[in-house]
Amino acid sequence: MKLKSLLLGSAAVLVAVSGARAADAIVVEPEPVEYVRVCDAYGAGWFYIPGTETCLKFDGDVRVQYGFTHYHDKLPDETSQHEWNYRARLNVRANNETEYGTLASRIRFVAASAEGGHNDVLSAVEGPSSANTVVDWAVISLAGFRIGFADDYWTTAGGYGYYNARFDGPYGFQNGIFFDYTYASNGFTATVGVEDGGRSGESGAPDLYAGVTYSGSGWYLAGIYYHDSSASSGAWKVRADYDFGSNGFAVGGWYMADDGKTDYVKGHAWGVTAKMNLTDNMVLFGGYGQTADQWFGSADYIAQASTAADSSAVNYTVGISWNVVPGLLIQPEYTKVRATQNTANTATFDRFSLRIVRSF
């Protein structure tokens, strides 16, 4: 009986001790996982950087383009040229709200190959070069102020090319480092700024600029003035577009001029453009442009004269923008150019190009 009592008492003590140890054991809880949250304040594709109130977005595009150009009147004989090129761009955007409004920044990385053009035959040896990656957009903005490096205001307020039914002749743009302020209200904007841009190949103070735009009721209107400090002279540009809404039909026109001294025009130029929806995802576009008292083209087409007097050019373009599926654009295009310099030399060429762009 004593042995039985002793065994039962020992078991009870062991149970009590093990229970006390279990109560004292430390259980390590896993830290809560902070999943990426969608930021819907600035549209699709934005998300919060974990642990912050800053929203981030990545977007960009990949473009491959083939071009075929046939030159007439080129000395010593007519030639044809093929070229392939490619471009890749990646945007990194960051936005957050402050007591002064949205603090925004944008960085764009771009890698674009040299054209690799060559006459008459396609050759892998003479194909496009390997592309180096550079930053061609680095801008900070807050409360209407912008500072940084990007495509210049002369271009962005007037349109890049035929594909968006606003153009200043052939495709093209310049970058510049700038500081400006824009007031915006009810579709109206007014901008003033200072820029050290890529158009100015001469030493001198930065260029000053101002412009107004209006978007509304089917209209897009713009007026821009630049003071080229290296030439102590000014250049100006106006444009007007109207979208009729029916079938996406829109027409536009532009005119720009200076006294022949600035790096923006060197004479005067004008043009018209139009576009129309063929289907829900296919747009037909075309335009005509003309320059006078300025050089148009490059030394490949005709020897460049020391003055731009009596130089002129006309160009016709027609093409189709086809959004095959969301994020994929195919754009065939035909352009004809005839340039005359000092009434003695001419350069005429026909160009066909095919762009394939995947955007995301």
RAQUIQUI-V286940 format. One record per helix or strand of 3 or more residues. SS is the DSSP state (H for helix, E for strand). FROM is the first residue (numbers start at 1). TO is the last residue. Records with the same first field share a line. If there is no record, write none. Layout:
# RAQUIQUI-V286940
SS: FROM-TO / FROM-TO
This chain:
# RAQUIQUI-V286940
H: 2-24 / 153-156 / 162-164 / 246-248
E: 55-72 / 79-98 / 101-112 / 133-142 / 145-151 / 175-185 / 188-197 / 207-216 / 219-228 / 233-243 / 250-258 / 268-279 / 282-292 / 312-325 / 328-341 / 345-359
